[in-house]
């Protein structure tokens, strides 16, 4: 065999090995990219490695056999601002909240409520509890934190749900694995070190969860709600029409707002299209300092809870 032939065969062997390495790297990259979706399908994994709201969002899918008389469904204001246990005691009936957030609602929609209704007796009443900015949740184009909804969709959504999300938001679907790797390790470590609330804790609280306990209050400085001339509420109208049945009444309720400079611009609007009263105005010091201006500090929760309790009592003719 000539030296030229030997060199040629050696070069071919190097190319073959290099090609094999490339395929190995490609296969590992694809596996690593798809791994987050596989991990998300592990039952109840979100309670340990999900975003800060994940344990509460996960609880909404673990409500089989709850058979509540009143089911509250809405955004994070419902999860933070209300005490379902206190409402239950006051009304003498079982009341639970199915936790959700304003960021996850446009992505998972009403999947949690549909899951609940498929595995429980029909409730007497469903309360759609939303901040005014989320009344059109299913028609929002801009979503500030898509990961909260994506993780629930990956955990509990069907292939059809994932495909629909991919058609609507292809870039977000492609970026989900990268977001998973940026969130899961840190939240998993925090869960172990800080002993964060678990889904079991949230079940005991009947769906109440406040991951923002350490947020400061709004200051005495003037604040603005950025109120538009009219809040779109098509999604809320569709919700009321979709879930009202002979067995189940449905009502919309607006979460309290702080006494900002434009609060009257909100309360002066008509919410007759969803048969709702304007939101209760509470002192700005009762609210957490966060961009939504929709979450109450713990000492203010009893007042908001009592206000909703009376609205439920009236709706049920009690």
Secondary structure as GFF3:
##gff-version 3
##sequence-region A 1 318
A	DSSP	alpha_helix	3	40	.	.	.	ID=ss1
A	DSSP	alpha_helix	46	49	.	.	.	ID=ss2
A	DSSP	alpha_helix	54	59	.	.	.	ID=ss3
A	DSSP	beta_strand	70	74	.	.	.	ID=ss4
A	DSSP	alpha_helix	76	81	.	.	.	ID=ss5
A	DSSP	alpha_helix	84	91	.	.	.	ID=ss6
A	DSSP	beta_strand	95	98	.	.	.	ID=ss7
A	DSSP	alpha_helix	102	108	.	.	.	ID=ss8
A	DSSP	alpha_helix	111	118	.	.	.	ID=ss9
A	DSSP	beta_strand	125	130	.	.	.	ID=ss10
A	DSSP	three_ten_helix	132	134	.	.	.	ID=ss11
A	DSSP	three_ten_helix	137	139	.	.	.	ID=ss12
A	DSSP	alpha_helix	147	156	.	.	.	ID=ss13
A	DSSP	alpha_helix	159	168	.	.	.	ID=ss14
A	DSSP	alpha_helix	170	194	.	.	.	ID=ss15
A	DSSP	alpha_helix	199	204	.	.	.	ID=ss16
A	DSSP	alpha_helix	234	243	.	.	.	ID=ss17
A	DSSP	beta_strand	249	254	.	.	.	ID=ss18
A	DSSP	beta_strand	257	258	.	.	.	ID=ss19
A	DSSP	alpha_helix	263	267	.	.	.	ID=ss20
A	DSSP	three_ten_helix	272	274	.	.	.	ID=ss21
A	DSSP	beta_strand	281	282	.	.	.	ID=ss22
A	DSSP	three_ten_helix	284	286	.	.	.	ID=ss23
A	DSSP	alpha_helix	298	315	.	.	.	ID=ss24
###
